[in-house]
Amino acid sequence: MSSSSPLWVGIDVSSKRLDIALGPLGETSRIDNSDHGISTLVNRLLQLPIAGIICEATGFYHQALTLALWEVNLPLTIVNPAWIKAFRGTTGKRAKTDRADARLLASYGEYTQPAPSRVIPKVERDLRELVAARDDLVTQRVATKHRLRSTTVPQIRAALERAIDFFTSEITRLDDEITATIDSSVDLAERRRIIRSMPGLGPVHSAIMVAFLPELGALNRREIASLGGLAPFARDSGTLQGKRFVQFGRAPIRKAMYLAARMCGTKDLALNSRKDRLRAKGKLAKVVNIALARWMLTMLNVMVRDGLLWQDLDQAHRIVEVPTT
């Protein structure tokens, strides 16, 4: 490979270090996953002809690196670890080390030529963290309430009740912060207004949709269903037709839309009618809710795309079919 050839760079991220591969067969190196280490890496990459940079989504550990690369407009693609695992299977390589993983990421980039990931504005990053923190507190409050029901020791009960009060007050505080964050952006506030107009989607679920699905309105109905984790996957082989199932996609979106589908039946005639038609076909309750959640998500996609509220849609669109996009 010529020194002037554009490089696909793979970066394997862990909590304490970054392993870098300059191309599938190129130089590898290791640096600390720290401000100084990331700054050193960015300065090095700016001196090279870069075709793209690939790293896996790691939850928290890749965030500082991501922000540093975005700040200098380097083309970063953040990929789902499941995709890299599947790609590893196609290479026939069994060795797994951090350096080997960095090379694998570079190979993935060179082979698939993925587009750079969307740069997420600060207001959206802040909103995601707030929504995720709220979800953590709700989970802890639920667990504490279960613990409270299982104990009769007065001292423990008093401590658990104080913990529940604390979680509740912090959840309320975060609700206010989430509202203020969305209100600070005209675009996010408008998206929330459109999403909340659909029955079953209250302030919590609409905040999740705004935070974790910025692509809403920009994709076609199949793409948005897949991204939201609500697209059915086939399991057929020969004459055997297996049950379809949903997986992958963004779990917060799938959960929010599924719960909305469960709640919306008593709130809107159009959605209730669609639910009844699915039941009449003999579908199980869970299948009905997933199918309705997928349809609701595709409708939201149309609504955001066209700037329409639920009540603005004509009856034919609401009850019969989603416009094909």
N, C-alpha and C positions, 0 to 999 in steps of 0.2 A: 504494500500500500504506500503510495506516495505521501510524503510529509504534508503535501498541500491538499490531499484528498479529505473531503468532509468526514468527520469522525462521528460515529454513534457511541456515546459514552454511557456505560452502565455504572450505577452507583448503588451498592448494597448498603442499606442503612440499618444501624442498630443503635441502642441507647447511648453507647460510648464512642463509637467509631464509624467511619465511612470507608468502604472499600471501593476503589475507583478502577475501572477498566477503560482504557482509551481504545475502543474497538474490540471485537471478539478475540483477536489474537495480539492485541497491542499491549502496551505497558500497563502494569497494574501498580497501585500504590495504596497506602492506608494512612488516614489522618484522623485526628480526634473529631468527634461530633460536637464541636464547641464553636463559639463565635470566631475565635482565632483560626481554628482549622477550616471552617467554612469560608472565611475571608480569603485564606490562602488558596483554597480550591477555586474559588470564583476568579481570582486574579489569574490563575493558571489557565482556566478554561477560556478566559477572554483573549488569550494569546493564541488560541488554536482555532482551526476551521471546524466548527461544530455543525453537524447535520441535525443532531438531536441528543437529548439527555433522557435516560430512562431510569426511573426508580419506582419501587413498589410503595403502595399506600401502607403506612405503618401505624396509623392512628395519630400519635403525637410526635414520634421521633423524627419524622421527615419534615416537620413544619418549618423549622428554622432554615433548613437548606432550601426548601421551596420558596420562601419569602426572599432569600438572598438571590436566588437565580431569577426570579420574576423581576426583582428590582433592576437588574441589568439587562433584562430582555433576552436572556438565554432560553432557547426552546426546550422546555421541560415537559415530559409526558409522565404522568403518574398513573401506574397501571395496577389493576387488581391482581393480588398475589395468586389467585386461582388461575388467571391466564398464564402467568409465568410457570406455574406448576404443570399446566397442560402442555405448554411449549417445551418444558424440560423433557417430557415424555417422548416428544417427536425427535429429540436429539440422540436418544439412546445413551446419554451420559448419566451415570449413577453417582459420581462423586459430588459431594455437596459441602463446600466450604465458602466462606465469605468472598474470597477472591474468585472462586469458580462461579458463584452467584452473580458477581459483578460482570464477569465475562458473558454469562448467560443473558443478562439484561441487555448488554451491548449487542449480542447476537439477535435478540428479539427485536430491538430497534432496527437493526440493519435489514432483517428479513421482512418485517411487517411495515416499516416506514410509517409509524403512527403520527398523527397530527399532534402538535403541542396541546397540553391540557389548557382549559380555560383559566385565565388569571382571575382569581376570586377577589373582589374588592374587599377592603378592610371591614366595611359595615356588614358584609355577608359573613366574613370570618368570625366577627364578634357575635353575630346572631347565632351562628352554628354552635359556638361554645356555650352561649347562654342557654340555648334549647337543650343541648346535651347535658349541661349541669343540672337543669331543672329535672330532666328525666332521671338522672342519678339520684336526686333527692327524693323524687316520688318513689323510686324503687326501694330506697332505704326506709322511707316512711311505711310502705306496705309491709316490708319485712319486720319492722319494729311493732306494727300493729298485730301481726301474726304472733310474735313473741309475747306480746302483752296478753293475748287470749290464752296462752298456754302456761302462765305462771300465776301463783296465788301468793307469793311472798310480797308483803306490803312494800318493802324497801325497793325491790326490783320493779314493781308496778309503778311506784312513784318516779323512779329514774326513767323508765320507758315512756311514761306520760310526758315528762319534761322533754325527752328527745323528740317525741311526736310533735309537741308544740313548737320546738325549735325548727324541725323540718317544715312544718306548715308555714311558719313566719318567713323562712328563707324562700320557700316556693312562691309565696305571695310577693316577696321582694323581687325575685327573678321575673315573675310575670310582669311587673311594672317595668323592669329593665328591658325585657323583650319588646313590650309595647313601645317604649320610648325609642328603641333602636330601629324598629320598623318605621315608626313615624318620622325618623330623621331622614329617610330616603323616600323621595316621591315615587320612585319606581316600585320599591318594596311595599309601600303603603297601598298603591293601586293594585298590586298583585293580591295582597291580603284582602282588599275590598271585594275583588272578583271571586276569590276562592271562598270567602265566608258567605257569599250569597248562595252557595249550594247547600241544600239541607244536609245536616249531619256533620258539617265542618265548622266547629266553633273556634274560639280564639287559640286554643292549644294546638289543635290539628292544623289550622291554617298557618300558624307560626312554623310548624314543622315543614309544611309544604313550601313555604317561602324560603326557609333556611336551606333545605336539602334538595330542592328540585328547581334550581334557577333555569334549567333548560325547558321548563314548562312553556308551551306556546311556540317553541322553535323547532320541534321535532314532529315527525309524522306519528300516527296513532300506534303503530307497531313499535316504533323506537321508544316512545314514552312509556308504553306498557312494559317493555323489557327493562328500561332504566328504573322504573318504579317497582320492579320485582313481581309484577303481576301477569307476565306473559306465560302462557302454558307451554311446557316442553313435552314433546312426544317421547314415548318409550315403546317403539314398535320394532319388531324383528320378524321378517318373513310374514306369515299369516297371523302372528300374534300381535294384537293391538293392546298395549298396556295403558294404564291410566295416565292421563296428563297431570302434570304437577307444576307448581310455580317455585322458583328459587332464584338465586342470584339477585341482581339489582340492589336497590338501596332499602335496607331493612326498615329504617324509620318511615319511609314513604309507604311501604307495603302495610306496615302495622297501622298507620294513621288511616289509610284508605279502607282497610278491612274493618276497623272499628266504626268508621263513618258509614259504611255500607250496612253494618248491623243496626245502627241507630236510626237510619234515615227513613225506614219503611213507614213509620207512623207520622212522618213530618211532611211528606210530599206525595201527592197522588201519582205523579208520573213515575217516580222511583218505586213506589209501592206496587204499581201495575206491572212494572218490569220484573220485580221480585216475584209476583204472583205467577207470571208466565213461566219463569224458570222453575218454580215449584211444581207447576202443572206438568212439566216435562219429567217429573220424577227425580229432579236433582236433589242431592243431599244439602242440608242447610249450609255447611261450610262451602260447598261448591257454589251454591247460590250467592253467598256473600262475596266470594272471590270474583265471580263473574260480574257481579254488580259493581264491586270496587274497581275492576278493570274498566268497565264502561264509564263509571263516574270520572276516572282519571283521564280517559280520552276526551270526555266532555269538557273537563277543566282545561285540557290542552287547547281545545277549540275556543273556549271562552277567553282565555288569556291571550291567545293569538289574535282574536278579533275584538278584544276589549269589551266583551259582553258579560252582563250579569246573568245569573240563572233565570230570573224573571223576564229577561229580554229575549230569551230564546223562544222561538215559536213552538207550539205544541207538538208539531210533527218531529222536530229535532229532539225534543225532550223525551218523547214516548217511543218513537219508532227507530230512529237511526242517528248515528253520529256522522257528520259530514266527513267524507274520506279525505285524509290528509297524509 
